[in-house]
């Protein structure tokens, strides 16, 4: 049996448990398939504020908490993550290591392949960290 997956639209995930004013979906899944592609998880609280201001490690923790919410809404956990990309708005290696320490704390021994990047600027004022992931989940 051949299924034409092009006829099955992507399901965009907009979580009621995260900032409602984001101008994008937090993740997308393909019905009948098991891959989840997340948007970059930002360190936003429910009011859309970047938290905590000026704190790389704290923003990494908040971004990772938001990522876990999105994965859960898609039927996945951090143990299902296939790859991450971690963006840190910095030119300092020490800041990269601070953010990476938070990633390691969340993923533990699972340790999926990851890319860690220092970038010039991120999308929200004061934002220092963003984390995106690709994961496996049960077909929706």
C-alpha positions in Angstrom: 0.0 0.0 0.0 1.4 3.4 -1.0 0.3 6.5 0.9 0.6 9.9 -0.6 1.9 11.8 2.4 1.7 15.1 0.4 -2.0 14.9 0.8 -1.7 14.9 4.6 -1.0 18.5 5.8 1.5 19.1 8.5 0.0 19.6 12.0 1.2 22.8 13.6 1.5 22.7 17.3 0.6 25.9 19.2 0.8 25.2 22.9 -1.6 26.8 25.3 1.0 26.2 28.0 3.5 28.7 26.4 3.4 32.3 25.4 0.4 32.7 23.1 1.7 35.7 21.2 4.5 34.0 19.3 4.1 34.6 15.6 4.9 31.0 14.7 3.9 27.4 15.7 6.1 25.9 18.4 6.5 22.6 16.4 5.2 20.7 13.4 4.4 17.0 13.0 3.3 15.0 10.0 0.2 12.9 10.5 1.0 9.2 10.1 4.7 9.9 10.5 6.8 10.2 13.7 9.2 13.1 13.2 8.8 16.3 15.2 10.5 19.5 14.1 10.5 22.2 16.8 10.9 25.9 16.3 13.7 27.3 18.3 12.6 27.2 22.0 13.1 30.7 23.4 13.5 31.7 27.1 10.0 33.3 27.2 7.6 33.3 30.2 3.8 33.2 29.7 3.8 37.0 29.2 6.3 36.8 26.4 9.1 38.3 28.4 12.7 37.0 28.0 13.7 35.5 31.4 15.9 35.8 33.3 17.5 39.0 31.8 21.2 38.9 31.1 21.6 35.3 32.4 22.9 32.8 29.8 22.5 29.7 32.0 19.1 30.9 33.3 17.8 31.5 29.8 19.1 28.1 28.6 17.1 26.5 31.5 14.0 28.4 30.5 14.4 27.6 26.8 14.9 23.9 27.7 11.8 23.9 29.9 9.8 25.4 27.0 11.3 22.8 24.7 10.1 20.0 27.0 6.6 21.4 27.0 6.5 21.4 23.2 7.9 17.9 23.0 5.3 16.7 25.4 2.5 18.3 23.4 3.8 16.3 20.4 4.0 13.0 22.3 7.7 13.0 22.8 10.3 13.6 25.6 14.0 14.6 25.6 14.8 10.9 25.4 13.2 11.0 21.9 15.3 13.8 20.6 17.4 13.0 17.6 19.3 16.2 17.3 19.5 19.7 18.8 20.9 23.0 17.8 21.8 25.5 20.5 22.2 29.2 19.7 23.9 31.6 22.1 24.1 35.3 21.3 27.7 35.8 22.3 31.3 35.9 21.1 32.6 34.3 24.3 33.3 30.6 24.6 32.5 30.7 28.3 28.9 31.7 27.6 28.7 28.7 25.2 29.8 26.4 27.9 27.3 27.9 30.4 24.5 27.1 28.0 25.9 23.7 27.1 26.0 22.8 30.8 22.2 23.3 31.0 21.7 21.2 27.9 23.7 18.4 29.4 21.8 18.7 32.7 18.5 18.1 30.9 19.6 15.4 28.4 21.8 13.5 30.7 23.3 10.4 29.2 20.9 10.5 26.2 23.2 13.1 24.6 21.8 13.4 21.1 24.0 14.9 18.3 24.0 18.6 18.8 25.4 21.8 17.3 26.4 24.6 19.6 26.8 28.0 18.0 27.7 31.5 19.0 25.6 34.0 17.0 25.4 37.8 16.8 21.8 38.3 17.8 18.5 36.4 18.4 14.9 37.3 17.7 13.6 38.8 21.0 15.1 41.8 22.8 17.6 40.6 25.4 17.4 37.0 24.2 20.7 35.1 24.7 19.7 31.5 24.1 17.5 29.4 21.7 17.3 25.6 21.4 15.7 23.7 18.6 15.2 20.0 18.2 14.2 17.2 15.9 12.6 14.2 17.7 10.7 11.0 17.2 7.1 10.7 18.5 4.2 8.3 18.2 2.3 8.9 14.9 -0.5 11.4 15.4 
